[in-house]
Amino acid sequence: MKVRIHRFLPFTAVEGPGNRACLWVQGCSIHCKGCGVPWTWRKDGGENTPIDELFEEIKSSMIKNQIEGVTFLGGEPFDQAEALATLGRRLKEIGLSIMTFSGYTYGFLIENKSNRSGWQELLSITDLLIDGPFVEEQLDLSRPWIGSANQNYRFLTDRYKHLEKALNKASNKIEVRIGEDGKVSINGMATQEQLKNLTHGIARREV
């Protein structure tokens, strides 16, 4: 079994609670207006990667970087729910937590979980779900990991229940990586204006 992915980070500190690995899937059927990553929409993009390979990379990061969990985002993770559920089940067996993002609402996922391939399984192994489409008119980055005011935290297990009252006091963060080839990559949550100012500053320093 394979997962079509856009990007994989073996270590990040800004894509969910604690230190995590992060997997951006490729392909999205929702297409939110104003989406920050529209290049992840195409279902024929990215790389078709075997689950066994991803599992071994994440397991290695667990040992090397002491990550506590894995975050699935996209794209739309529930478009590849069966494969992610299979991967997530193996990751939970070695003690890692699972955080999943979805542009679908939790109500929609629950109502359709019995007739959509893998939806019930992915929900069952998810500890923390962030649900709801990004709504450009409701842009709100005041809460960590969330892009618009309509989106919600769903604590599907007790793993992160202790964070529920503390999240309103936490802020978003971003990470900037500069590769050996000079390519800059950014992940985390920030406004387009903040990203524009940041990348302009990086470009000036590189000159």
N, C-alpha and C positions, 0 to 999 in steps of 0.2 A: 504494500500500500504506500502511496506517495501523497505529499502535500505540495501544492503549487505555492511557492513563497516569493515574496518581493524582497525581503531583507531579513537577516537573522543577526541578532547581537547576542553573543554568549554572556555578556555582562553589561548591566545598566543599573543605575540607581535612581532613575526618574520615571520609570514606566510601571509603577505600582509599588506596593509596600516592600520596603527593604531592598536588598540586592537581588536582581533577577536576571534571567535570560529573557529575551523578547523575540517573538516571531511575528512578523508582518506577513499575512497571507496575501496572495495575488488574486484579484477577482472580487468584484462587488456588484450585486444586483440592485442596490438601493440608490446610489448616485445622489447623495445629498447636495443640494445647492450650496456652493461656497466651501465644499470639502477641501481640506488642506493637502490631501494626497490623491488627487484624481488620477494620477498615473498608476495607482493600484487597482483601478476599475477593470481594466482589460483582463479577461479570463484566459487569454492565450499568451500573456506576458509572464515575466518572472521565470523561475526555475522549478521544474517538477522534481522534488527531492524525496528520497525514500525516508520513511519514518524511522527505520533502523539507524540511518545515518544521523538524523536529527537527535534521536535519543542518545546516541553515544556522545555527540558534541555537548549536549546539555549535561549529561552525566559527568563529563570531564570538567565542565565549568563549575559544577556543584562541588567538586573536589578542589579545583584550582582557585576559584573565586568565592567559594562559600556562599553561593546563591541559595536563597530560601524558596524560590519559586520561579514560575514561567508565566509570561503574559502573552496571550493571543490577541492580536488586533489586526487591522487590515487597511484596505480591503474589508471583506466581511467574513469573519470566522465561521458563521453558521452556514455559509455557502459551501464550506468544506467540513461540516460538522463531524461526519463519520470518521474521517482520517484524523482530525484533531482530537476527537474523543478517544480514539485508539492510542494516540501518542500520549495524551493527558493521563490516561489510566496507568500507563507504564511509569510515567513520571511521579504520580502520586504513590505508587508502590515503593518508590525509593525515598519518599518523604517530602517531595516538593509540593508546593501549593500551586493552584491554577487560578489565574485571573483572566477573564474573557471580556472583550468588548463586543458590542453588537449594535448596529443601527436599527435593529428591530426592537420594539418595546417588549418588556418582560411578559406583558399580557398576551401579546401576539405569539411569542415563543411558547408559552404555556398552552395556549389554545390549539396550536398546530404541531406540538411536539410529537404527537402520536402518528402523524402522517407525513412528516418530513424526515428524510433519512439522517439519522445520527443526532437529531436535535435533543431528544430526551437523554441520550448518552452524554452529550457534551454538557448539558445543564447539570447532570448528576455528578460530574467530576469537577465542576467549577465551584471554587470557594467564594470568589468575589466577581460579580457580574456588573458591568456598567452598560446600561441599556438606553436605547432611544436614538433617533436620528440626530445628526448635527443640524441645528436650525440657525441659519445665518443671522436672522433677525433677533435671535436670543443669545447671541455670543456672550459668553460669561466664563472667564478663566479664573474666577475667584476660588474655585475648589480644585484640588489636585486631580489631574488626569482627565478632567471633564471639560468639554468645549462649549457647551451651551446649557442654558438654565433648565431646559426640559429634561436633561439626562439625569439618571439616578444611579446610586449605589445599591446593589442588591446583595446582601450577605446571605449566600445560599448554604453556608455551613458556619460553624462557630470559629473557624480559623482566624478571621479578621474582625469578628464582631466587636472586639475591644476598641477598634479604631472608629467606630461609628460616630461617637460624639466629638472626636478629636479632629476629624477631617475638615471641618469648617475653619479650623485655625491653621491648617497647613496651606502652603502655597505651592504653585507649580514651579518646576525647575526645567532647565534644558541642559543637554550635554552637547559639546562641540568636539568633533574629532577631525584631525588633519592627518590624512594618510601620507605615506611616503612619497606618493605621486603628487602631493599638494592638494588633492581633492578634499573638500570640506563637507562633512556630513553632520547634520543636526537632528537630534530627536528630543522629545519632550513636548511641552505645551507652551506656546507663545503666540502673541498676535503677529499678524503680517508686518505691522510697522516695527515691532521689536526685532523680528527676524531681519528685516531690511536694514535697520540700523546696525545690527550685529554683524551681518555679512559685509556691510560697507566698511565697518571698522576692521574686520579681519583682512579684507582686500587691501586696505591702506597700510596695515602693518606688514603684510607680505611684500608689498612694494618696497 
